[in-house]
Amino acid sequence: MTINILGINHNTAPVEVREQVVIAESGLGDTLRDLRELPGITETVVLSTCNRTEIYWAGSAEPREDIIDLLERSEHTGTGFREALFDRQGTDAAEHLFRVACGLDSMVLGETQITGQLKEAYRRSREHGACGAHLGRVFEQAFSIAKKVRTNTDIGASPVSVAYAAVRLARQLFAGFEKHTALLVGAGETIELVARHLRGHGIGKIYIANRSEARAQALAETFDGFALPLDRIERALPDADILISSTGSPHAVVTENMVKEALRSRRSRPLFAVDIAVPRDIEAGVGRVRGVYLYSIDDLNNVITDGQEMRRQAAIAADKIISDELEAFHKSERQRVATPTILSVRDAVIRVRDEALEAARRRIAAGHPVDEVMQQMVHTLTQRILHQPTERLREAAAESDDEFLEVARQLFLGKPEPAADDDSEDADRIGARG
């Protein structure tokens, strides 16, 4: 069974294309079910984040077009994403998964958030009964490699992340953070990191807006901020100098009209805005409003790039770990192919052994000498176990299948074939014992 990937990510498409293929958490169960129903897919995992939507499955590569058709039927899918899709099979697919898990395929090289997102995608797939033993082994190996890379390299040493980049960009616009106010929309891990960086740089005031006001309140209390429900963003916008948004909403939560209205009372004070969400939280038209500096997640790439040189050096060591682990993994997978055959051979030999042993017990119980019974049992075992291999070796010899004969010799004797001087005696021995 082969692992396959079909996906789109920040390497193949800009945010306006990626957001067309986002699979919302609320629709994940239906998507996993629809994928499982496609011919050629036995197991599947769906990973959908701000930087990538990737579908992993075990089976054949044939369902590719069916998967694309399924994506096109999505509520938010447009028509421009087909050209940005990439696919991987077999070893290439496993290597891609390992690199994703280690943060080596991320916009922020070495970031740890993707590992958690991948684990959550794997958990949800298992929860829905979509992921079984085959994909499970590959994903568990990916998590093991990610841990090894974190432990043995400096891939995560320097402080580089989307949240860090957003705050660093804001500091270039505002000199004294203590005089300014930030409005953070969302309450997930990214927004928490943004709040931590802002507080670390002495931001004057923090508002946190979220659909769950309780979650916003809990996060606000951590950073001495103020919480408000998502539908009351307009109340805080006039006071905000920095707006950073990262929600899972399928629609914009900050509109152009909301920003224009807020700017009327700001007396020409600029508004710095960063939209980290995919699909985007802030309407694109906001960037055209005078006095607003709007950045998307893709715009942060230049800021991120400046701080990644140390991680690039560590990535070389990480690539070596992945290469070694990939070879070990595929060696294990190749060996696993032989498992059914090994088990069948063992079962057949055990069956012959048990039958011979039972026959020997009956003969002993009937009064036959033990030594005679033992010799008969050993002879029977030898004949029955070697009968089929001997017949197959004769056929191989008749067909001049020297390769099979050599493999058989190594399998049973573990040594190369000796020089053949006179094989007439050997032939007589086979005839006598066969």
N, C-alpha and C positions, 0 to 999 in steps of 0.2 A: 504494500500500500504506500502511495507517494504523498508527501506533503506538498501543497500548492498554495500560492498567494496571488491575490489580485487586489491592487490597491492604488491609492493616490496619496501623495504626501507633499511636504514643503519643498522637496527636491524636484518634483515634477509639475507642480501647479501653484499659482498664487492663491491668496486667500479667497478672492472672489470666485474661484473655481472650486477650491476645496470645500467651501461652505455649501456647495450644491449637493455634496455626497455625504454630509454628516448624518449619522444614524443616531437619533435621539435615544436616550435611555428608556423612555416610555415605549418606544417601538422596537426595542431590542429583541424581546421575546418573539414577536411576530416575524422579525427578520430571520432569526435563528431557525424558526419552524419552517419558513419558506425555503431557506437554504437547504435544510435537511431533506426536503421533499424533492429537490432536484436530482435527477439521475446522475450517478457518478460521485455523489457526496455522501460519505458515511459519518463524518464528524466535522464540526466547524467551530471556529472562534471568530468573533467580530471585534476589532479594535477601532474605536472612533474617538479621536481627540481633536484638539484645535489644529494640530499639524498633520494629522493623517487619518485616513479611513482605510483599513486593511482587513481583508477577509482571508482567513486561513482555513484550509480544509484538507481532509485526508480523502484520497480517492484518485480519480483520473483528472486530467486537465480539460476534459471535454465540456464541463459545465460553464466554461468561461463566458460564452455569449449569453447563456441563461442568467448568469449572475449580473451581467451588465444590464440586461433587460429588466431584472428585478430592481436594480438601482434607479433605472430611468423611470420606474413607476412610483418612485418615492415622491412625497408631497413637495419637497423643496428642490428636487433635482432639475437642473437646466439641461442645455444641449451641448455645452462646451467642455464636458469632462472626459469624454471618450479618449481623446488624443493624449490626455495626461495620465492615463492608467498605465501601470506596469504590472508584469506578472513574473513569478518565479516558480520553479519546480525542483523537487528533489533536494540535492545538496545546496543549490543556490538559495532555495527557500529557507532551509534550516539556518544557513549562514546569515541571511537577512534577519530572521527572527532573533538570533543570538546578538547581532549588532544592535537591533532595536532595544532589546532588554538591557544592554550595557550602556545605552545612551550614545552610542557611536554613530547612529543615524539621525540624531536629533539636531534641530536648529541650534540648540544650546548643547554643545559637545559635552558629553558626560553627565548630563542632568539626570537626577534620580527620579523625578516625577513619573517618567515614562514607565519605569519598572513597576511602580504601584499601579499605574493605569493598565498595564499588561496583565498583572496579577488579578485585578478586578475583572477584566474582560474574560480571563480564563475561568475565574470563579463563577461569573454569571453564566457562562456557557455550560459549565458542569451542572449548575443549578437548574438549567432548562433542559438537561439531558442531551445536550448537543455535542459534548466533548467526551470521548471515550479514552481507551487505553493508549491508542497510537499517538494521537495529538498530545495526550497527557504526558507521555514520556518526553516528547520534544519540548513542551513548555516547561516541564520541571527541570530539564537539562538547561534551558535558557536561563531560568532563575538561578540555578546553581552557578552557571558561568558568570552571570552578573555579579553575584556575591564574591566570586573569586577575583574578578577584575577590580571591584571596589577595595578588596582587602590587599591586593598585591600591586596596585598602581596608584598614582596620584591623579587619576582621571577626574575626581571630584574635589580636588584640593582648592583651586582658586574660586572665589565667589562670583560665578557667572550663571545667570538664570534670566528668564524673561522678566521676572519681577525685579531683579537687580538692574537689568538694562532699562526698564521703564523708569525707575527711580533715578538712575544715573542721568537719563535724558532730561528728567524734570529739573534736576539740580543745575543743568547747564542753562536753563531758562530763568530759574529763580535762585538768587544768591543766598538769601537768608530764609531757610525753611521755617524758622520759628515764627515768622510773620504771616505764614500762608496756611491755607486750609485745603485738605484733600477730601474728595468724595469718592469712595470706593464702592463699586456696584458688584454684588456677588459676595459669597462668604465661603468659597472653597479654598483649596490649598494655595492656589496662586495668589488670591487676594490676601490671604493670611501672610504670605511671604512679603507682598507689597507693603502691608501695614507694618510688618516688622522692620523692613528697610526704612520706611518713612519715619517711624518712631526712633530708629537708631540714628537718623540724621536730624532729629529735633523738630519734626513737623509741628506746627502750632496747634492744629485741630484736625481731627479725623471724623468724617461721617461714614457709616457703613450701611448701605441699603441692600436688602435681600428679600426675596419672596417670603422666606420664613423669617419673620421678625425676631423670633426667639433665637435663631441661629445668629442673626445680625447682632442681637443684644449680647450674646455670649462672647462674640468676637470683639465687639466694641469695648466691653468691659476689660478684656485682656490688654487693650492698647489705650485705655483711658479715652475712648471715643464716644460717639453718639450714634445710636441705631435708629433706623427708620424703615418703614415698609417700602417695597419696590415701587408702589404706585404713588409715592410721595417724593420722588426724586426732585421734582420741580421746586420743592421748598428749600432744598439745600444747594441747588445749582447756582443761584446768584452769589452765594458766599464762597463757592469753590474756585480755587485757582488751579487745582490739579484734579482731573477726572480720569479714573482708571477703572475699566469695566471688564469683568470676566464672569459671565453667567452661562447657563445652558439653555437660555431662551431661544426658541426658533425664530423669533422676530426681534427687531430693534427695540431696545428699552429706553434709549435716549434719541429723541427726534430732532430734526433741524429746527422746527418751530419752538421746541422747548428751550433749545440753546439760544436762539434769537431773543426770546422773551427774557431769559436770564441775563443776557448781555446788556439789555437796556438799563439795568440798575447797577451795572458794574463800572460805569464811568471809564470806559476804554481800557480797563484792566484786562490783560490777555488771559485766555483759558488754555491750559495745556491738557490734552486728552489723549489717552492711549486705549485702544480697543484690542484687548487680548483674546476676545471670544471668537469662535468659529462655530456657527454663523455669527456675523458681526452684531454687536450690541448697539453700536452708535451708527446712525444713518450716515452714508457717505457724504451727503450734502452738508453735514456739519463742518467738514473740512474746508468748505468754500465760504464759510461765514467769516467775515472780517474780525480779526482779533483772536481766532481760534487756531491752535496748532494741533492737528489731529494726526496721530500715528497708528498704523495697524500693526499687527504682530509681525508682519513681514518687514516693516520699516525698522524694527528693532534689531534686525540681523546685523547691520553695520556696527551698532554699539556692542553687540554680543561678540562679534568677530575680534574686536580689539582686545578682549580679555581672555582669548582662548589659546594663546600660544603655549602656555604651560600644559594645558590639557591635550593639545595636539601631540606634544612629546610623549605624554602618558598614553595616548591612543595607540602609539606604535607598539608599546608593550602589551596593551589590551588586545590588539589585533593578533599578536603572536599567541596569546592565551586562547583566543577564539579559534585560531587555526588548529592548534593542538587538540582542543576539546572537540572541534568539529570532526577531526579525523578519528578520535576515540569514539565519538558518538556513532559515526557511520560504520565503524568496525563492529561495534556492538549491535547495530541494526542488521548488518550483514550476517553476523553470527546468529541473530534471532531467527533469520530465515530458515536456518538448519534445525531449529528447535523441534518442529513437528516431526521431522524425519528421525531425529535422535530419539524422541520419545516413542515413536512407532517401533524403531529397532529394539529399544530397551524392553518395551512391552512384549514384543514377539519372543525375545530371548527369555524373559522372565516366565512367559507362558510355557515355553518348552521345558524350562528348568522345573517348574512346578509339576508339570505332567510327568516328567521323568522321576522326580522325587516321590510323587504319589505312587507310581508304579513300583518303585524300589521298596517303599514301605509295605506295599501289599505282598511282595515276594518274600520279604523278611518275615512278615507275619505268617506266611504260608510255610515257613521252615527252611527256605533256601539259605545256603551259607552267605554270611554277610559279605565276605571278600568277593564271592562270585557276583552278588547283587551289585556291589560298588563298581566292579569292572564293567558289568553290563550297562549300568546307568551312565558311566562316563562315556562309553562307546556310543550309546544312543544320543547323548547330548552332543557329542562331537559330530556325528553324522547329520543330525537334524539341523544343527546350527550352520554347518558348512555346506549343506546340500545346494541351496539356492545360489550362494556366492560362487561355488565351484562351477555350477552350470553356466552362470553368467560369464565367468572367466573363460570357459571353453568357447562360448559364443564370440566373445571379444577376440580371442585368438584366431578363430575361423574367419572373422571379419577384418583381421589385421589391425585391430583397434589398439595400437601400442600405447596410446595415451591413457586409455582406460586401464590397461594392464599395469602401467606404472603407478597410477593413482591407487589402484587396489593393493599393490605391493607396499606402497608407503603407508596406506591405511592400516594394513594388518601387521606389517613387519617394521615400519618406521625406518627403512634404510633403502638406498638405491639398489637397482637390480645388479647382481653380480655378473661377471663375464660368463657367457654361456660356452662351455667346452663340449659337454655331451649331455643332452637332456633326455636321452632315452630312458635312463634309470628313473628320472623324475616322472616321466610319463607312465612308467610301470607302477610307480608308487600311487599316483593319482587313480589309475585304473583299479588297483587293488583295494584302495580305501574309499573310492567314491561310491 
